[in-house]
Amino acid sequence: MQHRSEPIIARRPRYGQWAGGAVLAVFAAWVVYQLVTNAGFQWGIVAHYMLNREVIAGLQTTCLLTVLVMVIGIVVGLVLAVLKLPGAGVLSLAADLYIWFFRGTPVLVQLVFWYNLASLFPQISLGIPFGGPKFFSVSSTLAISSFTAALLGLGLNEGAYMAEIIRAGLLSVPPGQSEAAKALGYRRLQTLRWVVLPQAMRAILPPTGNQVIGMLKYSSLASIVALPELMESVENIYSRTFETIPLLIVASLWYLVLTTVLSAGQRVIERRYGERLA
């Protein structure tokens, strides 16, 4: 019995890949050479300031701000996403307007607005509107600190983006799941809590992890309202010492460390959650 031999396909030399690899190798060697030989990097100063008390305090503020902003963003986003589901009526329009406004205006403008809220509303009051009695009142200058302005500006803005992420996750669940839960006597909120949301988490977790990492870096915008987070702390130091490049390297290294940790945590959470739903 004769066996038909398979045709031999000759592979063409991949000159383009070889050339690209050579260019990349030369560029990598140049980068390493600059890092080692260029005195402008001042690695001794970088090492000196990595654990500086002011830098660490700014790092802690950055981490705290990121966590609180994401909590606000997820809570606001979940409410907005539910309101945008079919059957919400006029509340769906309110959610659309919220998302339209906060996604359509720069977050930097929102931060500055909240920080200067006292010029528009000198007093923040709780009571009956349109000239009615006030039960509680406080000065806006006291109520809206740098941290509060950053928290409101970043948190409310993040809520608009999280709303679309969560809504997309909820819509990824087949409608039959909700219908089956309704047939079993589940109420609307019970169906959302016990049936739809757990299944939607598979689609919600990856982009939410990306938002957390992005927010860690966006928190540097809070320096515009004089919040002593990591970037502001670094700027304060090099404004005194004029060691700009080493201090910027310090901030970059800390951001890289935090994003690496968050990325690793995101992968672990996604893998474990995927195993639970498998």
Residue pairs with C-beta under 8 A, 6 or more apart in sequence:
34 41
35 41
40 245
41 245
41 246
41 249
42 243
42 245
42 246
43 246
45 243
45 246
45 247
46 246
46 249
46 250
46 253
49 55
49 237
49 246
49 247
49 250
50 250
50 253
50 254
52 237
52 250
54 233
54 236
54 237
55 230
55 233
55 234
55 237
55 250
55 251
55 254
57 228
57 233
58 228
58 229
58 230
58 231
58 232
58 233
58 234
59 230
59 233
59 254
61 147
61 227
61 228
61 229
61 230
61 233
62 216
62 219
62 220
62 229
62 230
62 231
62 258
63 258
65 147
65 150
65 151
65 154
65 219
65 222
65 227
65 229
66 212
66 215
66 216
66 219
68 151
68 155
69 150
69 151
69 154
69 155
69 158
69 215
69 219
70 158
70 211
70 212
70 215
71 155
72 151
72 155
72 156
72 158
72 159
73 155
73 157
73 158
73 159
73 161
73 162
73 211
73 215
74 162
74 166
74 208
75 159
76 155
76 156
76 158
76 159
76 160
76 162
76 163
77 158
77 159
77 160
77 161
77 162
77 163
77 164
77 165
77 166
78 162
78 163
78 166
80 95
80 98
80 99
80 159
80 160
80 163
80 166
80 167
81 162
81 163
81 164
81 166
81 167
81 170
82 88
82 170
82 192
83 91
83 92
83 94
83 95
84 92
84 95
84 96
84 163
84 167
85 92
85 167
85 170
88 95
95 163
98 159
98 160
98 163
99 160
99 163
99 164
101 160
102 110
102 156
102 157
102 159
102 160
103 157
103 160
103 161
107 153
107 154
107 157
107 218
107 221
108 221
108 224
110 153
110 156
110 157
111 149
111 150
111 153
111 154
111 221
111 222
111 224
111 225
112 224
112 225
113 153
114 144
114 148
114 149
114 152
114 153
114 225
115 144
115 146
115 149
115 153
115 225
117 140
117 144
117 149
118 139
118 140
118 141
118 144
121 140
122 139
122 140
122 141
123 137
123 138
123 139
123 140
124 137
124 138
124 139
124 140
124 143
125 134
125 136
125 137
125 138
126 134
126 135
126 136
126 137
127 133
127 134
127 135
127 136
127 137
128 134
144 152
146 222
146 225
146 226
146 227
146 228
147 227
149 225
149 227
150 219
150 222
150 225
150 227
150 229
153 222
153 225
154 215
154 218
154 219
154 221
154 222
158 211
158 215
161 211
162 208
162 211
165 204
165 207
165 208
165 211
166 200
166 204
168 203
168 204
169 200
169 201
169 202
169 203
169 204
170 192
170 196
170 197
170 200
172 200
172 202
172 203
173 195
173 196
173 199
173 200
177 195
177 196
177 199
178 191
178 195
178 196
180 195
181 190
181 191
181 194
181 195
181 196
182 191
186 194
186 195
198 277
199 277
201 273
201 277
202 273
202 274
202 277
205 266
205 269
205 270
205 273
206 266
206 270
209 262
209 263
209 266
209 269
209 270
212 262
212 266
213 259
213 262
213 263
213 266
216 255
216 258
216 259
216 262
217 255
217 259
219 229
219 230
220 229
220 230
220 231
222 229
222 232
223 229
223 231
223 232
223 235
226 232
228 236
230 251
230 254
230 255
231 251
234 247
234 248
234 250
234 251
235 247
237 243
237 247
238 244
238 246
238 247
238 248
241 247
